[in-house]
Amino acid sequence: MTRHKLVNGEKINLTPAEETARDQEEAQALIDQQAIKDAETATANARTTGKAKLKTGEALTDAEVEALFG
């Protein structure tokens, strides 16, 4: 499927090089989104394990301290 761009209000087809660049940008955006989700999950997990460790008196990891206390 051919992609387009607007230049001065005129619809122009992307060149093959521009399409390749756009594909790479979209792929990188998906990778970045997944990295953000992974970081949020890791923080939530650290918060959960940190709370459990506080209740039992175990030592906390640096990630757990950061998740609990900022």
mmCIF file as gemmi writes it, N, C-alpha and C atoms, coordinates in Angstrom:
data_model
loop_
_atom_site.group_PDB
_atom_site.id
_atom_site.type_symbol
_atom_site.label_atom_id
_atom_site.label_alt_id
_atom_site.label_comp_id
_atom_site.label_asym_id
_atom_site.label_entity_id
_atom_site.label_seq_id
_atom_site.pdbx_PDB_ins_code
_atom_site.Cartn_x
_atom_site.Cartn_y
_atom_site.Cartn_z
_atom_site.occupancy
_atom_site.B_iso_or_equiv
_atom_site.pdbx_formal_charge
_atom_site.auth_seq_id
_atom_site.auth_asym_id
_atom_site.pdbx_PDB_model_num
ATOM 1 N N . MET Axp A 1 ? 0.84 -1.17 0 1 0 ? 1 A 1
ATOM 2 C CA . MET Axp A 1 ? 0 0 0 1 0 ? 1 A 1
ATOM 3 C C . MET Axp A 1 ? 0.894 1.245 0 1 0 ? 1 A 1
ATOM 4 N N . THR Axp A 2 ? 0.621 2.128 -0.893 1 0 ? 2 A 1
ATOM 5 C CA . THR Axp A 2 ? 1.417 3.342 -1.011 1 0 ? 2 A 1
ATOM 6 C C . THR Axp A 2 ? 0.979 4.347 0.046 1 0 ? 2 A 1
ATOM 7 N N . ARG Axp A 3 ? 1.965 4.944 0.671 1 0 ? 3 A 1
ATOM 8 C CA . ARG Axp A 3 ? 1.684 5.98 1.665 1 0 ? 3 A 1
ATOM 9 C C . ARG Axp A 3 ? 1.836 7.337 1.017 1 0 ? 3 A 1
ATOM 10 N N . HIS Axp A 4 ? 1.233 8.306 1.674 1 0 ? 4 A 1
ATOM 11 C CA . HIS Axp A 4 ? 1.24 9.661 1.135 1 0 ? 4 A 1
ATOM 12 C C . HIS Axp A 4 ? 1.689 10.635 2.209 1 0 ? 4 A 1
ATOM 13 N N . LYS Axp A 5 ? 2.078 11.809 1.756 1 0 ? 5 A 1
ATOM 14 C CA . LYS Axp A 5 ? 2.359 12.922 2.653 1 0 ? 5 A 1
ATOM 15 C C . LYS Axp A 5 ? 1.745 14.171 2.043 1 0 ? 5 A 1
ATOM 16 N N . LEU Axp A 6 ? 1.468 15.13 2.884 1 0 ? 6 A 1
ATOM 17 C CA . LEU Axp A 6 ? 0.914 16.393 2.408 1 0 ? 6 A 1
ATOM 18 C C . LEU Axp A 6 ? 2.037 17.424 2.323 1 0 ? 6 A 1
ATOM 19 N N . VAL Axp A 7 ? 2.18 18.015 1.159 1 0 ? 7 A 1
ATOM 20 C CA . VAL Axp A 7 ? 3.144 19.081 0.956 1 0 ? 7 A 1
ATOM 21 C C . VAL Axp A 7 ? 2.384 20.248 0.342 1 0 ? 7 A 1
ATOM 22 N N . ASN Axp A 8 ? 2.309 21.327 1.095 1 0 ? 8 A 1
ATOM 23 C CA . ASN Axp A 8 ? 1.556 22.513 0.653 1 0 ? 8 A 1
ATOM 24 C C . ASN Axp A 8 ? 0.122 22.149 0.265 1 0 ? 8 A 1
ATOM 25 N N . GLY Axp A 9 ? -0.476 21.275 1.052 1 0 ? 9 A 1
ATOM 26 C CA . GLY Axp A 9 ? -1.855 20.883 0.819 1 0 ? 9 A 1
ATOM 27 C C . GLY Axp A 9 ? -2.041 19.898 -0.313 1 0 ? 9 A 1
ATOM 28 N N . GLU Axp A 10 ? -0.951 19.417 -0.904 1 0 ? 10 A 1
ATOM 29 C CA . GLU Axp A 10 ? -1.028 18.491 -2.026 1 0 ? 10 A 1
ATOM 30 C C . GLU Axp A 10 ? -0.593 17.104 -1.562 1 0 ? 10 A 1
ATOM 31 N N . LYS Axp A 11 ? -1.37 16.093 -1.913 1 0 ? 11 A 1
ATOM 32 C CA . LYS Axp A 11 ? -1.086 14.716 -1.528 1 0 ? 11 A 1
ATOM 33 C C . LYS Axp A 11 ? -0.037 14.138 -2.479 1 0 ? 11 A 1
ATOM 34 N N . ILE Axp A 12 ? 1.127 13.739 -1.898 1 0 ? 12 A 1
ATOM 35 C CA . ILE Axp A 12 ? 2.245 13.221 -2.698 1 0 ? 12 A 1
ATOM 36 C C . ILE Axp A 12 ? 2.621 11.838 -2.165 1 0 ? 12 A 1
ATOM 37 N N . ASN Axp A 13 ? 2.909 10.903 -3.073 1 0 ? 13 A 1
ATOM 38 C CA . ASN Axp A 13 ? 3.345 9.57 -2.663 1 0 ? 13 A 1
ATOM 39 C C . ASN Axp A 13 ? 4.731 9.633 -2.04 1 0 ? 13 A 1
ATOM 40 N N . LEU Axp A 14 ? 4.952 8.803 -1.025 1 0 ? 14 A 1
ATOM 41 C CA . LEU Axp A 14 ? 6.278 8.693 -0.432 1 0 ? 14 A 1
ATOM 42 C C . LEU Axp A 14 ? 7.194 7.926 -1.381 1 0 ? 14 A 1
ATOM 43 N N . THR Axp A 15 ? 8.462 8.299 -1.358 1 0 ? 15 A 1
ATOM 44 C CA . THR Axp A 15 ? 9.44 7.565 -2.153 1 0 ? 15 A 1
ATOM 45 C C . THR Axp A 15 ? 9.739 6.254 -1.428 1 0 ? 15 A 1
ATOM 46 N N . PRO Axp A 16 ? 10.335 5.274 -2.112 1 0 ? 16 A 1
ATOM 47 C CA . PRO Axp A 16 ? 10.699 4.021 -1.428 1 0 ? 16 A 1
ATOM 48 C C . PRO Axp A 16 ? 11.608 4.253 -0.221 1 0 ? 16 A 1
ATOM 49 N N . ALA Axp A 17 ? 12.516 5.199 -0.318 1 0 ? 17 A 1
ATOM 50 C CA . ALA Axp A 17 ? 13.401 5.498 0.813 1 0 ? 17 A 1
ATOM 51 C C . ALA Axp A 17 ? 12.614 6.084 1.983 1 0 ? 17 A 1
ATOM 52 N N . GLU Axp A 18 ? 11.659 6.954 1.68 1 0 ? 18 A 1
ATOM 53 C CA . GLU Axp A 18 ? 10.832 7.541 2.734 1 0 ? 18 A 1
ATOM 54 C C . GLU Axp A 18 ? 9.951 6.482 3.387 1 0 ? 18 A 1
ATOM 55 N N . GLU Axp A 19 ? 9.444 5.548 2.578 1 0 ? 19 A 1
ATOM 56 C CA . GLU Axp A 19 ? 8.629 4.466 3.133 1 0 ? 19 A 1
ATOM 57 C C . GLU Axp A 19 ? 9.455 3.578 4.049 1 0 ? 19 A 1
ATOM 58 N N . THR Axp A 20 ? 10.683 3.272 3.646 1 0 ? 20 A 1
ATOM 59 C CA . THR Axp A 20 ? 11.574 2.463 4.481 1 0 ? 20 A 1
ATOM 60 C C . THR Axp A 20 ? 11.863 3.175 5.797 1 0 ? 20 A 1
ATOM 61 N N . ALA Axp A 21 ? 12.146 4.46 5.713 1 0 ? 21 A 1
ATOM 62 C CA . ALA Axp A 21 ? 12.411 5.241 6.923 1 0 ? 21 A 1
ATOM 63 C C . ALA Axp A 21 ? 11.189 5.25 7.831 1 0 ? 21 A 1
ATOM 64 N N . ARG Axp A 22 ? 10.009 5.398 7.249 1 0 ? 22 A 1
ATOM 65 C CA . ARG Axp A 22 ? 8.769 5.402 8.034 1 0 ? 22 A 1
ATOM 66 C C . ARG Axp A 22 ? 8.537 4.052 8.7 1 0 ? 22 A 1
ATOM 67 N N . ASP Axp A 23 ? 8.804 2.967 7.971 1 0 ? 23 A 1
ATOM 68 C CA . ASP Axp A 23 ? 8.673 1.627 8.551 1 0 ? 23 A 1
ATOM 69 C C . ASP Axp A 23 ? 9.592 1.463 9.756 1 0 ? 23 A 1
ATOM 70 N N . GLN Axp A 24 ? 10.817 1.973 9.626 1 0 ? 24 A 1
ATOM 71 C CA . GLN Axp A 24 ? 11.766 1.886 10.738 1 0 ? 24 A 1
ATOM 72 C C . GLN Axp A 24 ? 11.306 2.713 11.928 1 0 ? 24 A 1
ATOM 73 N N . GLU Axp A 25 ? 10.752 3.894 11.658 1 0 ? 25 A 1
ATOM 74 C CA . GLU Axp A 25 ? 10.232 4.732 12.739 1 0 ? 25 A 1
ATOM 75 C C . GLU Axp A 25 ? 9.086 4.034 13.469 1 0 ? 25 A 1
ATOM 76 N N . GLU Axp A 26 ? 8.2 3.399 12.719 1 0 ? 26 A 1
ATOM 77 C CA . GLU Axp A 26 ? 7.071 2.703 13.326 1 0 ? 26 A 1
ATOM 78 C C . GLU Axp A 26 ? 7.544 1.504 14.146 1 0 ? 26 A 1
ATOM 79 N N . ALA Axp A 27 ? 8.532 0.777 13.632 1 0 ? 27 A 1
ATOM 80 C CA . ALA Axp A 27 ? 9.069 -0.371 14.364 1 0 ? 27 A 1
ATOM 81 C C . ALA Axp A 27 ? 9.727 0.098 15.659 1 0 ? 27 A 1
ATOM 82 N N . GLN Axp A 28 ? 10.474 1.203 15.6 1 0 ? 28 A 1
ATOM 83 C CA . GLN Axp A 28 ? 11.13 1.727 16.797 1 0 ? 28 A 1
ATOM 84 C C . GLN Axp A 28 ? 10.088 2.216 17.802 1 0 ? 28 A 1
ATOM 85 N N . ALA Axp A 29 ? 9.008 2.797 17.328 1 0 ? 29 A 1
ATOM 86 C CA . ALA Axp A 29 ? 7.946 3.261 18.226 1 0 ? 29 A 1
ATOM 87 C C . ALA Axp A 29 ? 7.333 2.088 18.987 1 0 ? 29 A 1
ATOM 88 N N . LEU Axp A 30 ? 7.138 0.959 18.309 1 0 ? 30 A 1
ATOM 89 C CA . LEU Axp A 30 ? 6.609 -0.232 18.978 1 0 ? 30 A 1
ATOM 90 C C . LEU Axp A 30 ? 7.586 -0.747 20.031 1 0 ? 30 A 1
ATOM 91 N N . ILE Axp A 31 ? 8.878 -0.731 19.701 1 0 ? 31 A 1
ATOM 92 C CA . ILE Axp A 31 ? 9.902 -1.166 20.652 1 0 ? 31 A 1
ATOM 93 C C . ILE Axp A 31 ? 9.899 -0.246 21.874 1 0 ? 31 A 1
ATOM 94 N N . ASP Axp A 32 ? 9.807 1.062 21.644 1 0 ? 32 A 1
ATOM 95 C CA . ASP Axp A 32 ? 9.783 2.03 22.739 1 0 ? 32 A 1
ATOM 96 C C . ASP Axp A 32 ? 8.553 1.845 23.626 1 0 ? 32 A 1
ATOM 97 N N . GLN Axp A 33 ? 7.393 1.607 22.999 1 0 ? 33 A 1
ATOM 98 C CA . GLN Axp A 33 ? 6.17 1.379 23.773 1 0 ? 33 A 1
ATOM 99 C C . GLN Axp A 33 ? 6.3 0.141 24.648 1 0 ? 33 A 1
ATOM 100 N N . GLN Axp A 34 ? 6.887 -0.919 24.104 1 0 ? 34 A 1
ATOM 101 C CA . GLN Axp A 34 ? 7.051 -2.145 24.878 1 0 ? 34 A 1
ATOM 102 C C . GLN Axp A 34 ? 8.029 -1.928 26.025 1 0 ? 34 A 1
ATOM 103 N N . ALA Axp A 35 ? 9.08 -1.146 25.794 1 0 ? 35 A 1
ATOM 104 C CA . ALA Axp A 35 ? 10.047 -0.857 26.848 1 0 ? 35 A 1
ATOM 105 C C . ALA Axp A 35 ? 9.386 -0.094 27.998 1 0 ? 35 A 1
ATOM 106 N N . ILE Axp A 36 ? 8.5 0.832 27.668 1 0 ? 36 A 1
ATOM 107 C CA . ILE Axp A 36 ? 7.782 1.579 28.703 1 0 ? 36 A 1
ATOM 108 C C . ILE Axp A 36 ? 6.879 0.642 29.5 1 0 ? 36 A 1
ATOM 109 N N . LYS Axp A 37 ? 6.166 -0.233 28.807 1 0 ? 37 A 1
ATOM 110 C CA . LYS Axp A 37 ? 5.297 -1.196 29.499 1 0 ? 37 A 1
ATOM 111 C C . LYS Axp A 37 ? 6.109 -2.121 30.394 1 0 ? 37 A 1
ATOM 112 N N . ASP Axp A 38 ? 7.268 -2.572 29.9 1 0 ? 38 A 1
ATOM 113 C CA . ASP Axp A 38 ? 8.128 -3.454 30.686 1 0 ? 38 A 1
ATOM 114 C C . ASP Axp A 38 ? 8.634 -2.75 31.943 1 0 ? 38 A 1
ATOM 115 N N . ALA Axp A 39 ? 9.002 -1.48 31.812 1 0 ? 39 A 1
ATOM 116 C CA . ALA Axp A 39 ? 9.479 -0.712 32.959 1 0 ? 39 A 1
ATOM 117 C C . ALA Axp A 39 ? 8.368 -0.515 33.985 1 0 ? 39 A 1
ATOM 118 N N . GLU Axp A 40 ? 7.156 -0.245 33.519 1 0 ? 40 A 1
ATOM 119 C CA . GLU Axp A 40 ? 6.024 -0.091 34.433 1 0 ? 40 A 1
ATOM 120 C C . GLU Axp A 40 ? 5.732 -1.398 35.163 1 0 ? 40 A 1
ATOM 121 N N . THR Axp A 41 ? 5.822 -2.51 34.447 1 0 ? 41 A 1
ATOM 122 C CA . THR Axp A 41 ? 5.598 -3.813 35.061 1 0 ? 41 A 1
ATOM 123 C C . THR Axp A 41 ? 6.67 -4.115 36.101 1 0 ? 41 A 1
ATOM 124 N N . ALA Axp A 42 ? 7.919 -3.814 35.762 1 0 ? 42 A 1
ATOM 125 C CA . ALA Axp A 42 ? 9.016 -4.061 36.701 1 0 ? 42 A 1
ATOM 126 C C . ALA Axp A 42 ? 8.847 -3.232 37.972 1 0 ? 42 A 1
ATOM 127 N N . THR Axp A 43 ? 8.419 -1.983 37.813 1 0 ? 43 A 1
ATOM 128 C CA . THR Axp A 43 ? 8.195 -1.125 38.974 1 0 ? 43 A 1
ATOM 129 C C . THR Axp A 43 ? 7.048 -1.659 39.835 1 0 ? 43 A 1
ATOM 130 N N . ALA Axp A 44 ? 5.985 -2.09 39.196 1 0 ? 44 A 1
ATOM 131 C CA . ALA Axp A 44 ? 4.849 -2.641 39.945 1 0 ? 44 A 1
ATOM 132 C C . ALA Axp A 44 ? 5.252 -3.914 40.684 1 0 ? 44 A 1
ATOM 133 N N . ASN Axp A 45 ? 6.032 -4.758 40.027 1 0 ? 45 A 1
ATOM 134 C CA . ASN Axp A 45 ? 6.499 -5.987 40.679 1 0 ? 45 A 1
ATOM 135 C C . ASN Axp A 45 ? 7.418 -5.674 41.85 1 0 ? 45 A 1
ATOM 136 N N . ALA Axp A 46 ? 8.314 -4.697 41.669 1 0 ? 46 A 1
ATOM 137 C CA . ALA Axp A 46 ? 9.223 -4.314 42.752 1 0 ? 46 A 1
ATOM 138 C C . ALA Axp A 46 ? 8.437 -3.743 43.93 1 0 ? 46 A 1
ATOM 139 N N . ARG Axp A 47 ? 7.403 -2.979 43.639 1 0 ? 47 A 1
ATOM 140 C CA . ARG Axp A 47 ? 6.571 -2.421 44.708 1 0 ? 47 A 1
ATOM 141 C C . ARG Axp A 47 ? 5.887 -3.54 45.486 1 0 ? 47 A 1
ATOM 142 N N . THR Axp A 48 ? 5.366 -4.525 44.768 1 0 ? 48 A 1
ATOM 143 C CA . THR Axp A 48 ? 4.674 -5.642 45.415 1 0 ? 48 A 1
ATOM 144 C C . THR Axp A 48 ? 5.624 -6.464 46.281 1 0 ? 48 A 1
ATOM 145 N N . THR Axp A 49 ? 6.774 -6.818 45.723 1 0 ? 49 A 1
ATOM 146 C CA . THR Axp A 49 ? 7.726 -7.624 46.505 1 0 ? 49 A 1
ATOM 147 C C . THR Axp A 49 ? 8.309 -6.812 47.651 1 0 ? 49 A 1
ATOM 148 N N . GLY Axp A 50 ? 8.494 -5.508 47.424 1 0 ? 50 A 1
ATOM 149 C CA . GLY Axp A 50 ? 9.006 -4.654 48.494 1 0 ? 50 A 1
ATOM 150 C C . GLY Axp A 50 ? 8.055 -4.589 49.672 1 0 ? 50 A 1
ATOM 151 N N . LYS Axp A 51 ? 6.768 -4.468 49.396 1 0 ? 51 A 1
ATOM 152 C CA . LYS Axp A 51 ? 5.782 -4.446 50.478 1 0 ? 51 A 1
ATOM 153 C C . LYS Axp A 51 ? 5.789 -5.757 51.256 1 0 ? 51 A 1
ATOM 154 N N . ALA Axp A 52 ? 5.878 -6.867 50.531 1 0 ? 52 A 1
ATOM 155 C CA . ALA Axp A 52 ? 5.903 -8.168 51.194 1 0 ? 52 A 1
ATOM 156 C C . ALA Axp A 52 ? 7.146 -8.314 52.054 1 0 ? 52 A 1
ATOM 157 N N . LYS Axp A 53 ? 8.278 -7.835 51.557 1 0 ? 53 A 1
ATOM 158 C CA . LYS Axp A 53 ? 9.522 -7.927 52.323 1 0 ? 53 A 1
ATOM 159 C C . LYS Axp A 53 ? 9.479 -7.042 53.56 1 0 ? 53 A 1
ATOM 160 N N . LEU Axp A 54 ? 8.859 -5.872 53.438 1 0 ? 54 A 1
ATOM 161 C CA . LEU Axp A 54 ? 8.745 -5.001 54.612 1 0 ? 54 A 1
ATOM 162 C C . LEU Axp A 54 ? 7.929 -5.668 55.708 1 0 ? 54 A 1
ATOM 163 N N . LYS Axp A 55 ? 6.886 -6.382 55.304 1 0 ? 55 A 1
ATOM 164 C CA . LYS Axp A 55 ? 6.042 -7.057 56.281 1 0 ? 55 A 1
ATOM 165 C C . LYS Axp A 55 ? 6.775 -8.18 56.985 1 0 ? 55 A 1
ATOM 166 N N . THR Axp A 56 ? 7.688 -8.858 56.267 1 0 ? 56 A 1
ATOM 167 C CA . THR Axp A 56 ? 8.4 -9.988 56.866 1 0 ? 56 A 1
ATOM 168 C C . THR Axp A 56 ? 9.744 -9.589 57.453 1 0 ? 56 A 1
ATOM 169 N N . GLY Axp A 57 ? 10.189 -8.356 57.219 1 0 ? 57 A 1
ATOM 170 C CA . GLY Axp A 57 ? 11.444 -7.88 57.773 1 0 ? 57 A 1
ATOM 171 C C . GLY Axp A 57 ? 12.66 -8.229 56.931 1 0 ? 57 A 1
ATOM 172 N N . GLU Axp A 58 ? 12.475 -8.656 55.705 1 0 ? 58 A 1
ATOM 173 C CA . GLU Axp A 58 ? 13.594 -8.982 54.827 1 0 ? 58 A 1
ATOM 174 C C . GLU Axp A 58 ? 14.216 -7.709 54.269 1 0 ? 58 A 1
ATOM 175 N N . ALA Axp A 59 ? 15.456 -7.838 53.782 1 0 ? 59 A 1
ATOM 176 C CA . ALA Axp A 59 ? 16.159 -6.703 53.177 1 0 ? 59 A 1
ATOM 177 C C . ALA Axp A 59 ? 15.559 -6.403 51.802 1 0 ? 59 A 1
ATOM 178 N N . LEU Axp A 60 ? 15.504 -5.109 51.469 1 0 ? 60 A 1
ATOM 179 C CA . LEU Axp A 60 ? 14.963 -4.679 50.189 1 0 ? 60 A 1
ATOM 180 C C . LEU Axp A 60 ? 16.096 -4.462 49.182 1 0 ? 60 A 1
ATOM 181 N N . THR Axp A 61 ? 15.791 -4.687 47.924 1 0 ? 61 A 1
ATOM 182 C CA . THR Axp A 61 ? 16.729 -4.358 46.853 1 0 ? 61 A 1
ATOM 183 C C . THR Axp A 61 ? 16.605 -2.865 46.538 1 0 ? 61 A 1
ATOM 184 N N . ASP Axp A 62 ? 17.567 -2.339 45.807 1 0 ? 62 A 1
ATOM 185 C CA . ASP Axp A 62 ? 17.521 -0.928 45.425 1 0 ? 62 A 1
ATOM 186 C C . ASP Axp A 62 ? 16.27 -0.632 44.583 1 0 ? 62 A 1
ATOM 187 N N . ALA Axp A 63 ? 15.915 -1.536 43.691 1 0 ? 63 A 1
ATOM 188 C CA . ALA Axp A 63 ? 14.737 -1.328 42.842 1 0 ? 63 A 1
ATOM 189 C C . ALA Axp A 63 ? 13.473 -1.284 43.691 1 0 ? 63 A 1
ATOM 190 N N . GLU Axp A 64 ? 13.399 -2.116 44.709 1 0 ? 64 A 1
ATOM 191 C CA . GLU Axp A 64 ? 12.223 -2.128 45.587 1 0 ? 64 A 1
ATOM 192 C C . GLU Axp A 64 ? 12.139 -0.843 46.4 1 0 ? 64 A 1
ATOM 193 N N . VAL Axp A 65 ? 13.286 -0.371 46.893 1 0 ? 65 A 1
ATOM 194 C CA . VAL Axp A 65 ? 13.298 0.888 47.645 1 0 ? 65 A 1
ATOM 195 C C . VAL Axp A 65 ? 12.837 2.025 46.746 1 0 ? 65 A 1
ATOM 196 N N . GLU Axp A 66 ? 13.361 2.066 45.524 1 0 ? 66 A 1
ATOM 197 C CA . GLU Axp A 66 ? 12.989 3.13 44.58 1 0 ? 66 A 1
ATOM 198 C C . GLU Axp A 66 ? 11.503 3.07 44.254 1 0 ? 66 A 1
ATOM 199 N N . ALA Axp A 67 ? 10.958 1.865 44.076 1 0 ? 67 A 1
ATOM 200 C CA . ALA Axp A 67 ? 9.553 1.716 43.746 1 0 ? 67 A 1
ATOM 201 C C . ALA Axp A 67 ? 8.65 2.135 44.905 1 0 ? 67 A 1
ATOM 202 N N . LEU Axp A 68 ? 9.08 1.852 46.097 1 0 ? 68 A 1
ATOM 203 C CA . LEU Axp A 68 ? 8.253 2.178 47.258 1 0 ? 68 A 1
ATOM 204 C C . LEU Axp A 68 ? 8.378 3.628 47.713 1 0 ? 68 A 1
ATOM 205 N N . PHE Axp A 69 ? 9.589 4.149 47.667 1 0 ? 69 A 1
ATOM 206 C CA . PHE Axp A 69 ? 9.826 5.45 48.281 1 0 ? 69 A 1
ATOM 207 C C . PHE Axp A 69 ? 10.257 6.543 47.3 1 0 ? 69 A 1
ATOM 208 N N . GLY Axp A 70 ? 10.355 6.182 46.035 1 0 ? 70 A 1
ATOM 209 C CA . GLY Axp A 70 ? 10.693 7.174 44.999 1 0 ? 70 A 1
ATOM 210 C C . GLY Axp A 70 ? 12.096 7.486 44.98 1 0 ? 70 A 1
